[in-house]
Amino acid sequence: MVPLAWALRAAGHEVRIAVPPALADAVVDIGLPAVVGGQDVPPPNLTEHGQIEMLGRNSAETAELVLEDVLAFARHWRPDLVVHDTASFAGPVTAAALEVPNVRHLTGPGTRPMETRVGSTELLPEYVDLFERRGLEVRAAPTLTVDPSPPSLRLPVPQAWRESRFVPYNGPGAVPSWLLDPDDRTRVCLTWGFSLTRAARQFGVPALDPFRQAIEALSGLDAEIIVTTTEDQLEALGELPGNVRPAVSVPLQVLLPHCAAIVHHGGDGTTLTAAACAVPQLLVSRVPDSALNGGRLEAVGAAIHLRYQELEEDDDSGELIRSAVEKLLADVTYGQAAGRLREELEGQPPPASLVSTLESLEVG
């Protein structure tokens, strides 16, 4: 959503980004003003498709904890438009309170409406309660949905819809000098993204075990393994194998053009950044939305998808990971399919092209 926020700001509009405390630093890094309110809640631990509705209930709980602060600011600042992601129920409630349009911004092919029951248009009671407790008319659908996914990965959206090119944003950082040095070795990127950082904070060092196992599995490749990580994670990981190079706080879109493949957890941002860089992917999914990303990418031939739960039950899970990456590197069809995804993304209109559309939106 960052490129759209900057497109609106560059067009002369004022932009404020409302977040709970845990995301305040991330917004400050964007360079746009943050409005911090409410309190954080831990993410639910989801492993089965039948539990995906818990994401919606968790989103309702999070919204309840931030809504009063967000509404107080919104009534003071009086925005003309509210843009939110699928999990931010405070967005449509705030828009309803101010009687302004709300735009739901999808984050990738794995996103689905959180406010409805799985396989149904029936609204979750927890979502409805957010409006009714405040005497507001329920927003059953956004004024507009924006989808950054390439056409071949996209899920159908029943409401008013516009596509927008995915422009990678992976946080601030510098290009390391070693990345530009000539190196005959193949480079493979390994990242577990923000979900690993969040899990490590919640569950401690043991949460890094899947990351360690993947590093160990990939260390057997005849390649340089680039591990994107944070300083805290790097210290907790301990000594790394000789062919593993840590890349601390290096933005992914800077690194991936120099890599022949990527191994990751299946998050939307990582999935689409790799697609924008035409890099074949190995997705090791743990939750339903990541599994959906893995399945759709595998279906178009740009990735191999493994499920973390299946790896846990296999005594030779490291060999499965290593073999999958070897297949990605050896079979040129994966790279060709990844190249087609990049072409699809490049053919979509940039976020700046949405500004005039958003300026003209009306409730109704």
Buried (B, 14 or more C-beta within 10 A) or exposed (E): BBBBBBBBBEEEBEBBBBBBEBBBEBBBBBEBEBBBBBEEBEBBEBEEEEBBBBBBBBBBEBBBBBBEBBBEBBEEEEBEBBBBBBBBBBBBBBBBBBEBBBBBBBBBBBBBBBBBBBEEEEBBEBBBEBBEEEEBEBBBBBBBBBBBBBEBBBEEBEEEBBBBBBBBBBBEBEEBEEBEEEEEEBBBBBBBBBBBBBBBEEEEEEBBEBBBBBBBBBBBBEBBBBBBBBEEBBEBBEEBEEBBBBBBBBBBBBBBEBBBBBBBBBBBBBBBBBBBBBBBBBBBBBBBBBBBBBBBBBEBBBBBBBBBEEBEEEEEBBEBBBEBBBBBBEBEEBBEBBBBBBEBBEEBEBBBBBBEBBEEBEEE
